Amino acid sequence: MDIKRKSAFKDEKKDFQYLENWVNRLEHANGRQYERIGIKTALGKTHVWGINTKTGSETLVIFPGARTTSLFWDFDKGLDNLNVKLRIFLIETNGLPNFSDGGTPGIRSLDYGHWANEVLEKLEINKAFIAGASFGGLVCMKLGITNPDKIKAAFLLSPGCLQPFSMKLSNLYYNLLPIIKPTEKNVLTFLNKAVFSKPDHQLSAEAEKLITDYEVFAISRYNDKTERPYYMDKQLAEVKADTYLLEGDKDLLFPFQKSIDNAKKHIKTLKEIKVFENVGHGIETYGKAMNYIGEKIKNKLLQVSGIRF
């Protein structure tokens, strides 16, 4: 696997300490401590957060969106909304602003799929449910091409692989605003206009402060060279894993109907589509989306074993 680009923090020691303090704040807010797992992959060190990894037999593996951490999925203890006991591994994708090394492969190659498979192997996971938000949805689909045998079902949340990034002026404005001037005010404007949809889709005040601080930090402290997701188009027909698509109807980055149309057109193993009203791009923070994933996992397990969870 070739490393095509490499991103990095401006001062790794100082910035990693900031990240550690940020994680401690999240742990305090949620009243739980995340397991810290480090593995060596073809892209360098890959960091993984764990929840209940020593108990239970069924596994959920999560891949985050660009400029986020997989811990975003657990704001306000959001993963409890799955309502099913699972071993949960939250992968910090290489090339994003987190504790993993910054090396990334060519985004249009299948190497992120090979890397994801390597992550599963290093974690000794034979087969799992997987879920990805935005950029993470693309990683899931790459794995669905390279190693579909490792996937029980894939859940795509507002994925970045079903259409090009929207060039609508409103979307460009709200996305560029915090990049040009990464202030708390500008980040909040972006979050409120593109990621959430208040009052239906929002975080607690404490979690909102955490996400705002993280975004200001990531934009200002991380030299991000990672390629962005792209529309996989006909390549999606190569996916061989059962796939569920979750969309928010207020997503500015990747308008939901176009993603749905392209998913129906190309993903042969598409099982179901769920649209949540008044939900923005950050659907991984929406409790009812976690409810939905948990129900689908329980139904899948019931079909296979006949055991109710």
N, C-alpha and C positions, 0 to 999 in steps of 0.2 A: 504494500500500500504506500503510495507516494503522498507526502505532505506537501500540498500545493501552497498553502498560506499559513501564516503564524501570527496570532494575536497575542497581546500581552498587557499586563498592568504596567502603569508607569513606574511604580515602585512596589515590587511584589511583596516584600516583607511588610511594609506599611499598609498596603492595600489588603493583604490577606488578614492582617490584624483587624482592619475595619470589618471585613466580611465575617470574621469569627465573632466579633462583638454584635454584629447584626443578627447572626444565627442565635446567639445567646438571648437576644431580645425576643426573637420569635419563639424560642423554647420557653422562655418565661411567660410569654403571652398565652401559649397553648398548654402550659403545664406538662410538657413532655420533652424528653431528650431524644434526639435523633442519633441513631447509630452512624458512626463515621467509618466508611470502608474505602480503602484505597487499592486500586488494581492497576497493573501495568498492561497497556494495550499498544497496538501499532501506532497510535497517535500520541503516545506518551502516557503520563499518569492520568487516570480517569478517576474522579471522585464520585462516590455513591453515598446517598443518605438512606438509612434503613428504618423501617417501622415493623415491629413484630417479625423480624426475619428468622427468629429461632423457633417460632411456633406456627402451627398450621401447615398445610400441604399445598394450598393453592397460592399462586404468585401473580402479582400485578407489577409490571415494570413500566415506569413513566419517563418520557422524554420531554423536556421543556421547550418553550418557544424561544426565539432569538431575543437577546438582551434581557433574559430572565434567568432565574434559577428554578430548578424543579421544586424547590420548597414553596414556591408561589401556590402550588396545588393545595397546600395545607394551611393557608391563611384562615384564621378563625376555626381551626381544626376541621377544615373542609373535607378531609379524607374520611372523617368519621361518618359523613353522609353516604358513603358506600353501603353502610349497614350490612357488611359481610366481613367476616374475619379473614384477612389475607396477609400473606407476607408481602410487604410493599418495598420496592427498591426504586428510589428516585435518582435517576442518572443525571449527572452534571455533564452535559455534552461538551466534548472538546471544542474549543473555539469560541465558546460563549463566556461571559464574564462571571467566572466561578472558580473553584479550587482546582479544576482540571487544567492540564496543559493546553496551550492555545493552538496547537497544530491541527489543521483540517485538511481533508482530501478535496479533490475537485467535486463541487456540488452536483454536477451532472453525471458523475460516475456512480457506480454502485458501491463505492467504498464505505459510505456511511452504513450501508446494510451489513457489509462484512465486519465493520467495527462493532456494530450493535450485536452481531452474533458472537463476536469475541468477548464482549462484555458479559453476555449471558453465560458463556462457557466459563469465564473466570469466576463468576458468581455461583457456578455449579447449578445453573438453572436449565433443566432439560426442555421444558415447555412452559409457556406463561401467557397470560393475558397481557397485552401491551396497550399503552395509551400515549398519544402525543398531541401537544397543542402547537398550532402554527408550524414553526420550524420542526418541532417534534413529530408532527404528522408526516412530514416528508421522510424523516428517519424511519418511522414505522413502515411506510410503503416501500422503502428500500429494503428493509428486512423482509417484508412480505414477498419480495422478488428473490432475494438471495437465499433465504432460509425460512420458507413458509412452514416447514415442519416444526419450527420452534414456537409457533404462534397458535394459541387456542382461539383467540379473537383479537382483532385490532380495533381500537376506538380512536377516531380522528376528531379532534376538537378544533373547529375553525382552522383547518389545515392550510398550509401555505403552498401546497403542491397541486391544487385543483384549478388554479387560474393564476394569471399574472397579478402582481401587486396593483391595487387600484390606483389609477392616475387621476382620479377625480380631484379637483382643486381643493375641496374641503379636506379630503384625506391627506393630501400632500402637505397642506398647511399645518394640520394638527400634528403630523408626524415630524415635520421639519422644525417646528417651533422649539421643542426642547433640545434638539440637536444643535441648532444655531446658538441658543442661549439656555444652557441646562440649569435653570433655576427651579426651585420648588413650585413656584406659581405656574411656570410653563409646563412642567411635568404633570401637575394636577389638571391643567387644561386638557392635555393630551389624554390622560387617563379617563377623565369625565366624558370626553367627546368620542373617544375611539375604543377604549377598553371596557368601560362599564356603561350602564344605562340606568341611572338613578331615577326613581327610588327602587325599582324592581331588582336591579343587579348592582349591588354595592357591597363594600366591606365595612367592618366596624371602624371606628375612628382610629383605633390602635393599629389595625392591619393596614389601613389606608396610609398612615404615617410610615409604616415599614416599607410598603411598596414604593412610596414616593422617594424615601431616602435611598432605597436601592437603585432606582432608576437614575436619580441625580448622580449617584456615585458611579454607576456603570457607564453613563455617558461621558462623564468628566475624567474618569480615571483609567478607562480601558481603551487601548489602541486596537480597535476592532477591524480586523482585516478579513474576517470570515465572509464567504460568499453568501448571499441571501437565497432563500428558497425560490424555486422556479416552478412553472406549470409543467408537470411531468407528462401531460398529454397522453399519447398512445402508449408510452412506457407503462402507464397504469394498468394496461391490459395484462401485463406480465405478473401482477400481484395474484398470489394463489391462496391468501389467507382470508378467512371470513372477516368482513370489515363493516363497522358501524360508523355512521357519520353524524356528528352533533354540530349544529349550527345555531348562531344567535342572529336574530333578524335585524339587529342594529350594528352589525359588523361593518365598519367603514373600510377596513384594510382589504378584506376579501368578501365582497357582497355575497350573501348567502345563496341566492337563487342561482347565480352562475356556477358556484361550487357544486350545488346539487345537480344541476344539468350535466356538468362535466363528469361527476362521479357516476351518474346513471349511464352515461355514454361509454365510459372506459373501464370501470372497475367491475369485472365479471362476477366477483365474489361479494359484491355489496349486499348486505343482508337487510339493513334498515337505515332510515334517515329520521332524525329527530330535530325539529326546529323549536327553539325556545324563544318565546315572545319577549320583547324588551330586554334583550341580553346583547351585550357588546362582544368585542373580539376576545376578551379574556374569559372565555367560557369555563376554563378550568377552575375559576374561583366561584362558580355558581353552584350552590348546594343541590339544586334539582338536577343538574347535569351529573353530579356524582351519584345521586339517587338512581338515575337512569342506568348508569354504567353498572352499579351494584346489582340492580335487578336483572340486567342482561347476563351478568356473570352467574348469578344464582340460577337463572333459567338454563343456561348452558350446562352448568354442573348437574342440574336435575335431569336433563336429557341424557347425560352420559352415565351417571351413577344411580339415578333414582332417589338420591338422598336430598332432602330439603335442608337449606341452610338458613 
